[in-house]
Amino acid sequence: MSVVFAGVTSHGPGITARHETADPVKRDAFFAALTKMREQLEAAKPDALVVVAAEHFANFFMNNMPAYAIGMADHYEGPIEDEKWLRIQRNSRIPGDADLSRRIITQVMQDVDVAFAEEWKFDHGISVPLHFLTPRYDLKIIPANINCQGPPLTPLHRTWAFGQALRKACDAVPERIAVIATGGISHWPATPDSGKINEAWDRELLDSWSRNDRAALTRYTDAETYRDGGQGGFEIRTFIALAACAGGKGDVQFYTPIPQFAVGCTVGVMDIR
């Protein structure tokens, strides 16, 4: 079949862990946008959901840090964070599809080297989006990780190539595939600057994303991103991969900085070319 739905959203743990501390007007509008995205996702009737995320040393560390990795299991577990803190109940049987993953991985490997993992524990980077988008855990999940944590980081043009390879792989299987990318944009997590958000930088990137402007999206250097978007800004790689995968124009359905969530909260949907 092909990709039947593509979108991006934020995954900050504060979205669920500290939801009552945020401005209720902004928070409720953000949650309403996530509900709309869930309805759009469900209307596309996917057979599986690929979540392109940036995991936070939950499964990969500096002794083994693949640039790209895709899960290949029939079930996953998450979140790894304390349930009382994150306020998401741990589920040890989040459905996957090892056979579908294997077919997608095999095809992606024709164009981009990708690691695979038969065991994968989700952290907030995947669990927070799933909490809003598949709250009943009734959709098969295929996790895909881009290293956005430990330098040297994959170059942005390679991130674009990964997104293209993922689209090619989805085109090669008969199942209906949805793809969600989840990440920053600018944020400084676990630092004294936590809660800082560079709204102008975020909006510039989202404008390029909306136009699916490959040159603009891949022009950033890591030094510039670190300066303007913080170490959390490296997660723009997930947005770039999604743009390459979908191929169409994007619609930013919601963006508002919410300091209590430590990120500019984003919901966007992209046309499938």
PyMOL commands that set and color helices and strands:
alter all, ss='L'
color gray80, all
select helices_A, chain A and resi 14-17+19-21+24-43+83-86+98-108+124-133+156-171+199-210+214-217+222-229+231-246+259-261
alter helices_A, ss='H'
color red, helices_A
select strands_A, chain A and resi 2-10+48-53+68-71+75-78+91-95+115-117+140-146+176-183+247-258+263-272
alter strands_A, ss='S'
color yellow, strands_A
deselect
rebuild
show_as cartoon
